Amino acid sequence: MIKISILYPNTGKFDMDYYLNIHMPRSIELLSTGPGYRGVSVERGLGGTAPNSAPSHVAMCHYLFDTTDDFLAAFLPNAAELQGDMPNYTGIEPIIQFSEVVISR
């Protein structure tokens, strides 16, 4: 299984309401119909390691697919729409990482 993580560093404005209520439902609608889709989770950063410190990331989104090719088959036809919506919730440049899930319980 492959995890695609989209990490938004805490370096600028992020409209969490728009992201959760408009962007993510559309993203899920588009990508969940793809082959090998296994799920998605979204996290809101609350704090860092020191008490009362800011989180390193304001938000994180993690998609699970069987393979990288499955994710790309779902994402690429919808990339223009999904990436074009980003200015509506942030100007932060996300960090994207593909990972192999080696333990999941």
Secondary structure, DSSP 8 states (H G I E B T S, - for coil): -EEEEEEEESSS-B-HHHIIIIIHHHHHHHHTTSTTEEEEEEEE----SSTT---SEEEEEEEEES-HHHHHHHHGGGHHHHHHTGGGTB----EEEEEE-----
